[in-house]
Amino acid sequence: MPEVTITYKNSKTLEALKDLSKRFDFSISKPTKKEIPPENTFTINGVTIIRGNPSIDISEMSDVFTGKNIDAKELRKAAWQRNKQLLSQ
């Protein structure tokens, strides 16, 4: 359905449009407010990034990495490796 945006200064204009909408079978709706992003988000290249919660207890994760001799740099490097066989298909 086509949409039209009408801007007006006088409140009588809205009353006239409401009257016309009854006679010509169209609807009037208020535009929704754009959501204001929370303070803990930001955007990079159109992608919304949500900051992590520093109060999260990560002690349960220590069992996963303890004794594995893996640091964050190695983990990132291993996680972003591309499988050449999958790329060639």
PLY file of the C-alpha trace (Angstrom):
ply
format ascii 1.0
element vertex 89
property float x
property float y
property float z
element edge 88
property int vertex1
property int vertex2
end_header
0.00 0.00 0.00
1.44 3.41 -0.90
2.27 5.78 1.92
2.36 9.56 2.07
3.90 11.74 4.77
2.20 15.05 5.41
3.75 17.67 7.65
1.60 20.40 9.09
1.76 23.20 11.64
-1.90 23.84 12.37
-3.88 21.29 14.42
-6.96 22.05 12.31
-5.15 20.42 9.39
-5.09 17.13 11.28
-8.81 17.39 12.01
-9.48 18.00 8.31
-7.33 15.02 7.35
-9.20 12.81 9.84
-12.49 13.89 8.30
-11.17 13.17 4.80
-9.89 9.77 5.91
-13.42 8.73 6.90
-14.83 9.79 3.55
-12.07 8.46 1.28
-11.17 5.31 3.25
-7.55 5.93 4.18
-5.85 5.72 7.54
-3.77 8.14 9.54
-0.96 6.87 11.73
1.70 8.51 13.83
5.28 7.69 12.92
7.03 5.45 15.40
9.89 6.98 17.30
13.28 5.77 16.24
14.79 3.60 18.92
17.60 5.27 20.75
20.33 2.68 21.11
21.32 1.87 24.68
24.49 3.47 26.01
26.27 0.12 25.97
26.04 -0.22 22.17
27.90 1.33 19.28
27.98 0.79 15.53
30.92 -0.09 13.28
30.28 -0.22 9.53
26.54 -0.69 10.10
26.98 -3.52 12.63
25.70 -2.90 16.16
28.20 -3.93 18.82
26.94 -4.59 22.35
29.49 -4.09 25.08
30.08 -7.06 27.38
28.94 -7.07 30.96
32.03 -6.82 33.20
30.12 -8.21 36.19
29.73 -11.67 34.64
31.39 -14.46 36.62
33.67 -16.30 34.21
35.17 -18.63 36.80
33.23 -21.56 35.30
35.11 -21.05 32.03
38.47 -21.63 33.67
37.99 -25.42 33.51
37.67 -25.20 29.73
41.02 -23.46 29.22
43.06 -24.59 32.23
45.98 -26.83 31.33
45.47 -26.41 27.59
48.31 -23.92 27.12
46.06 -21.71 25.00
46.14 -17.96 25.23
43.67 -15.53 23.67
45.91 -14.70 20.72
46.32 -18.36 19.77
42.61 -19.01 20.22
41.64 -16.14 17.90
44.19 -17.28 15.33
42.93 -20.88 15.38
39.27 -19.86 15.29
39.69 -17.71 12.17
41.57 -20.26 10.08
39.82 -20.99 6.79
39.61 -24.51 5.52
41.00 -24.45 1.96
38.94 -27.49 0.98
35.71 -25.72 1.87
36.73 -22.56 0.01
37.53 -24.42 -3.22
34.06 -26.00 -3.48
0 1
1 2
2 3
3 4
4 5
5 6
6 7
7 8
8 9
9 10
10 11
11 12
12 13
13 14
14 15
15 16
16 17
17 18
18 19
19 20
20 21
21 22
22 23
23 24
24 25
25 26
26 27
27 28
28 29
29 30
30 31
31 32
32 33
33 34
34 35
35 36
36 37
37 38
38 39
39 40
40 41
41 42
42 43
43 44
44 45
45 46
46 47
47 48
48 49
49 50
50 51
51 52
52 53
53 54
54 55
55 56
56 57
57 58
58 59
59 60
60 61
61 62
62 63
63 64
64 65
65 66
66 67
67 68
68 69
69 70
70 71
71 72
72 73
73 74
74 75
75 76
76 77
77 78
78 79
79 80
80 81
81 82
82 83
83 84
84 85
85 86
86 87
87 88
